[in-house]
């Protein structure tokens, strides 16, 4: 009986190594696709950030491509990508934000210090909206088509080559539709 047990550790190791190998062969191991791709964006059940235009659910379905960015003032990568968001807004892209798990004064100070790229902002201090959208941690950004369907989800800060090679082509594709 004990003789077959000596084969168990090597078999477990081989099985685990095979699982890791298969996982590493994916096209983009950083890409965690959203279950919302090609589906309507979830409803926004968040309030407004005081002193800023409120993001409503209707604003996600205006007929034009919308970039929805989940962010927080306490998030260093959110600060890093703020310049990219401002550049998108300057291009005429409809950029909106969902401030999550933050304090209103901190969020307002962040926008005052770093600039506000958002046409409208939802305020989600408890993080319920992020759960509805499948957001794990800020920053995460969605590209919505004009009808409110999700075209793409980007996890992480939109900076450098990652932005240029992954996010921008998807945005250009959505704008061309």
C-alpha positions in Angstrom: 0.0 0.0 0.0 2.7 2.5 0.9 4.6 1.8 -2.3 2.2 3.8 -4.5 2.4 6.8 -2.1 6.0 7.4 -3.1 4.8 8.2 -6.6 2.3 10.8 -5.4 4.7 13.8 -4.9 6.3 13.5 -8.3 2.9 13.1 -10.0 1.5 16.2 -8.2 4.6 18.2 -9.2 4.2 17.2 -12.9 0.5 18.1 -12.8 1.2 21.5 -11.3 4.1 22.2 -13.7 1.8 21.3 -16.6 -0.9 23.6 -15.3 1.6 26.5 -15.0 3.0 25.8 -18.5 -0.4 25.9 -20.1 -1.2 29.1 -18.3 1.9 30.7 -19.6 1.1 29.9 -23.2 -1.9 32.2 -23.3 -1.7 35.0 -25.9 -1.7 37.7 -23.2 -1.3 36.4 -19.6 -2.0 39.9 -18.3 -5.4 40.0 -19.9 -8.3 39.1 -17.7 -11.3 39.5 -19.9 -14.4 41.0 -18.5 -17.7 39.1 -18.5 -19.3 42.3 -19.7 -17.6 42.4 -23.1 -20.3 42.9 -25.8 -22.9 43.3 -23.1 -24.6 46.4 -21.7 -22.5 48.1 -19.0 -23.9 47.5 -15.5 -26.1 50.2 -14.0 -24.4 53.0 -12.0 -25.7 52.9 -8.5 -23.3 55.5 -7.1 -23.9 59.0 -5.9 -22.3 62.2 -7.0 -18.9 63.6 -5.9 -19.9 66.9 -4.3 -18.9 69.9 -6.4 -18.6 67.9 -9.7 -21.1 67.0 -12.4 -22.7 63.7 -11.5 -22.3 60.6 -13.7 -25.6 59.1 -14.5 -26.4 55.8 -16.1 -27.9 57.7 -19.1 -24.5 59.3 -19.8 -23.0 55.9 -20.6 -25.5 55.5 -23.5 -25.2 58.9 -25.3 -24.4 57.5 -28.7 -20.7 58.2 -28.5 -17.8 56.1 -27.3 -17.2 56.6 -23.5 -14.2 55.8 -21.4 -15.1 54.9 -17.9 -12.2 55.0 -15.4 -12.4 53.6 -11.9 -10.0 55.6 -9.7 -9.1 56.7 -6.1 -7.0 59.5 -4.7 -5.0 57.0 -2.6 -4.0 55.1 -5.7 -0.5 56.0 -7.0 -1.1 54.3 -10.4 -4.2 56.5 -10.8 -2.1 59.6 -10.4 0.3 58.2 -13.0 -2.4 57.7 -15.6 -4.2 61.1 -15.0 -2.1 62.8 -17.7 -3.3 60.1 -20.2 -6.9 60.6 -19.2 -6.5 64.4 -19.6 -5.0 63.9 -23.1 -7.9 61.7 -24.1 -10.4 64.3 -22.9 -8.5 67.0 -24.8 -8.9 64.8 -27.9 -12.6 65.0 -27.5 -13.0 61.5 -26.0 -15.9 61.4 -23.5 -14.1 60.4 -20.3 -16.0 59.8 -17.1 -14.9 58.6 -13.7 -16.0 56.5 -10.8 -14.3 57.4 -7.6 -14.2 54.4 -5.4 -13.6 53.7 -1.7 -12.4 57.3 -1.1 -13.3 60.4 0.9 -14.9 63.3 -0.9 -12.3 65.8 0.3 -9.4 63.6 -0.8 -11.0 63.0 -4.2 -11.6 66.7 -4.8 -8.1 67.6 -3.7 -6.7 65.0 -6.1 -8.6 66.6 -9.0 -7.6 70.1 -7.9 -3.9 69.1 -7.7 -3.6 66.9 -10.7 -6.3 68.2 -13.0 -9.8 66.8 -13.7 -10.1 64.8 -17.0 -13.7 63.7 -16.2 -16.8 65.1 -17.9 -18.8 63.6 -15.0 -17.9 61.6 -11.8 -19.8 59.0 -9.8 -18.8 58.7 -6.1 -18.8 55.2 -4.7 -17.3 55.4 -1.1 -18.4 51.8 -0.2 -17.2 50.2 -3.5 -20.6 48.7 -4.5 -20.4 49.9 -8.0 -16.9 48.5 -8.5 -18.3 45.1 -7.5 -21.2 45.4 -10.0 -18.6 46.2 -12.7 -16.2 43.4 -11.7 -13.4 45.9 -10.8 -10.8 44.4 -8.4 -8.6 47.5 -7.7 -8.1 50.9 -9.3 -7.2 51.9 -11.8 -9.4 49.9 -14.2 -10.8 51.4 -17.4 -13.7 50.4 -19.7 -14.4 51.4 -23.3 -18.1 51.7 -23.9 -19.6 51.9 -27.4 -22.3 54.5 -28.0 -25.1 52.2 -27.1 -23.5 51.4 -23.7 -22.1 48.0 -24.5 -18.7 47.2 -23.1 -16.1 47.0 -25.9 -12.9 46.5 -23.8 -11.6 46.4 -20.2 -8.1 47.6 -19.3 -6.6 46.7 -15.9 -3.9 48.9 -14.6 -2.5 52.4 -15.3 -2.8 53.6 -18.9 0.8 54.7 -19.3 3.7 54.0 -21.7 3.8 51.1 -24.1 1.0 49.2 -22.2 -1.4 52.1 -23.1 -0.1 52.4 -26.6 -0.1 48.7 -27.5 -3.2 47.4 -25.6 -5.6 50.3 -24.8 -5.2 52.7 -27.7 -5.8 50.2 -30.5 -9.0 49.0 -28.8 -10.1 52.7 -28.3 -9.4 53.4 -32.0 -11.3 50.3 -33.0 -14.4 51.4 -30.9 -14.2 54.9 -32.4 -14.1 53.5 -35.9 -17.3 51.4 -35.4 
